[in-house]
Amino acid sequence: MAVVDERELLEAAREKFKAGQMGLAERLLQQLILLNNKIPEVYHMLGTIYYDQGKFTRAIQTFKRALEIDPAFTDASVGLSIIYNDLGKYDEGKQVFQEAQKILNEKRSKGDPYIEERLASKHLELGDLYYQYQRYDEALEQFLKALQLTTRKPDVHMKTVEVYLRKGQGNKAVKELKRIIDLYPAYLPARLKLGVVFYNSNKVVEAMQEWESVLMRDPQHSDALNYIKLAQEVGVTSL
C-alpha cells in the first residue's frame, strides 16, 4: 500500500510542479521524503523550488542530495551549475557538470541514441547558460560537444554561428554557415542567416542571392520576402 501511495504522491507532486503550484508541490515532496528519501527527482524538484524562492544555500544542498543518490542525474547537475553561475562561481558550475558527464559516459552503452541525445541536451543547456552570461568560449565548447552527440546537428551548428558573431568572428560565422548549407542544402535558416550576415557587411548582392535561393525552395517564405523587400527599400542599412 505504501508503494502505491508513494507513486500517487510523486505523480501529484509532478503535476503541481509543472503547473507552477510550488507551495503545494513542496508539501507533497516533503511527504515523499518521509516515505522514501532515495528518489533523486524529488530532490531535484525541491531544489528548483528553493532556487525560485531565492534560498540558494538550501537549493545547493538539495541538488547535491539528488546527486548523492544518483551522480548521473543530470537534471540536478544542471540545476546546481545554474546556481553556481548565478553566484558567480563559474568554475564550480563547470566542474559539477563535467563530473556528471564523466559518470554518464562511463555508464552509457556505446551508440545508445537516447543517452547521447540526453547528453547533448545537457550540453546545450549549459552552452545556453554560458552564452547568456557572455562567456562565449565556454558556450562554444559546450555546443561543439553537443554536435558530437545529437541528431539535430543543423540547429546546433546555428548556435555556434551566433557565438562566432558575438565574438566578432564574422569570417568564421560565414564559413560555418556555408558548411551547414553544403551538408544540409534543404535547411533554409542557414541560407537566411548567411544573407543577413552578408547584408550587415554591406555585401548586398551576396545577401540577395542567399535570400533568393531560399525563395527558390520556398516561394512563400515570409522572412526571405521581407528581407528582400526591406533591402530594396532601405539600401545598405543594417538589418
N, C-alpha and C positions, 0 to 999 in steps of 0.2 A: 504493500500500500504506500509505503514511504517513497518508493521509486516513482510510482505514478504521480504522487503529489509533487515530487521534485521536478518531474518533466513538465507538469502543468504550470508550476511556478516559473520555470525557465521560459516557457513559451509566453506566458503572460508578461514577464519582465521584458522579453524581446519586443513584444507588441507595444508596450508603454514606452520603451526606449526609442523605437523607430517613430512613434507618434510624437515624440518630444515631451512626453509627460514624465519629466525626470524625477519629480518628487515621488510619484507612485512607483516608478521603476526602481528608484533607490531603496524603497521599503521592501519591495519584492526581492531584490538582490540580497539585501541583508538577511532576509528569511532563508534564502537559498544557502547562504554561507553557513547558517546554523545547521542545515540539513547535510550539506556537502561542501567542504571547503577546498575541493580539488578540481573545480571547473574553471579553467583559465578565462573562458568567455565572460563569466560572471565578474571577475576582477577587471577585465578589460572594459566592460560597460560601466562599472563603478568608477574606474579611473577616469573615463571620459566625462562622467557626471561631475566628479570633483574638479577636473580641469575647467569645465564650463563654469563652475562656481568660483573659480579663482583660487581654489585650495590646492596649490601646486605641490606642496610637500606631501599631502595625502594622496594626490594623484600619482606622484612618482612612486611612493611606497606601494600603491595598489597595482600599478603596472608591473613593478618589479615582482610582486607576488605572483602575478599571472605568468611571468617568465620563469619563476622558480618552479612552478608546476609544469610548464611546458616551454622550455627555452626556444623552441621553434615556432612559438605562437607569434607570428609576425605582426598581427594587428596591434598587440601590446608593445612590441618593439618600436613600431612606427609612432604610436601614441607617446611613448617615452621620449623618442627622438624629437618630436614636435615640442614637447615641454622644454627639453634642454635647449632647443634652438630659440624658443621664446625667451628663455632666461639668459640667452647669450652664451650658453655653454655648447658651442658648436662641435668641439672635439668629442665631448661626451656623447652628444647625439649621434655623431657619425659612428663612434665605436659601438654603441648599442646595436645599431642596425647591422654593422659588419659582423658582429658576433652572431646575431640571429641568422644572417645569410650563411655563415660558415657552417652552422649546425644544420640548416636546411640542405645545404649542398652535400653534407655527409649522409643525410637521411634519404635524399630523393633517389628514386630509381632513374637510371640513365634513360634520357629521352622521354620521360613522362611528361606529356604536353600540359596536363593540369598543373603539375608542380611548377613547370617552367613559366607558365602564364601567371601563376600566383607570385612567383619571384619577380617577374617582370613588372607586375602591378605595383609591388612594393618599391622597386627601384624608381618607377615613375612617380609614385607619391613622394618619395624622398627628393627626387630631382625637382619636382614642382615646388617643394618646400625651399630648397636651396635657391631656386630661381626667384621665388617670392622675396627672399632676403638678399637678392642681388649677389649671391655667391655663385657666379656663373661657371667657374671652373669645376666646382663640386657638382653643380647641376648637370653639366655636360658629361662628367664621369658617370653619373647615375643613368642618364639617358642612353649612353653608349652600352652600358651593361644590360639595360633593358632590351636593346636591339638584338643582343645575342640570344635572347630567350623568347621573345614574343613573336607571334604570327602577325601582329598589327604593325609591321615594320614601317609602312609609309607614314602613318601618324606620328610614330616616334621619331622618324627622320625629321619631320617638320619641327619637332621640339628642338632638335639640335640646330636647325636653321635659325630659330628665334634666339637661341643662345649666341650664335655667331653674330647675329645682327646687333644684339645688346652689347657685345664685346667690341663692336666697331670693326668686325672682320667680314666686311661685305664680300670680298673675293671668295672666302671660304663658304659663305652662305650661298653664293651663286653656284659654286662648284657642287655643293651638296644638293641644291635644287635640280641641277642638270642631271646629277646621278640618279635622283629619285625618278625623274622623267624617263631616263633611259631604262631603269629597272621596272617601272610601273607606268607605262605610257597612258593608261586609262585613268590614272589618278590625277584629277583635274586641279585639286588645291595647290599642287606644286607648280603647275603652269601659271595659275592665277597669281601665286605669291612671287614667282620669278618676274612676272610682268610688273608687279608693284615695286620690287627691288630695282629693276631697270628704270622704271619711271622716276623713282626717287633719286636716281643717279643721273637724271636728265637724259637717259637713253630712251627717248620716246618711241623711236621706230622699233627698237627691240621689244619694248613693252607692248606695243600694239600687236606685234607679231605673236607674242605669247597669248594675249587675250583672244586674238582671232583664232588661234589654234584651239582654244577652249570652245569657241563657238562652232568650230568645225565638228566637234564631238557632241556638243550640246547647244544647238542654236538658240535655245531659250534661257541659257544660263544668265541669271539676273545680275550676278556680280560682274561678270565679264562685260555684259552690255552696259552696266552703269559706269564701269571704269573707262570704257571706250568713249562713252558719251561725255564723261567729265573731262577726259583728256582733250577731247576735241573742243570743249568749251573754254577750258582754263589754260591751255598750253602746257607749260612745264611746271606748274605749281605742284608742290609735293602733296602726294596722297596721304 
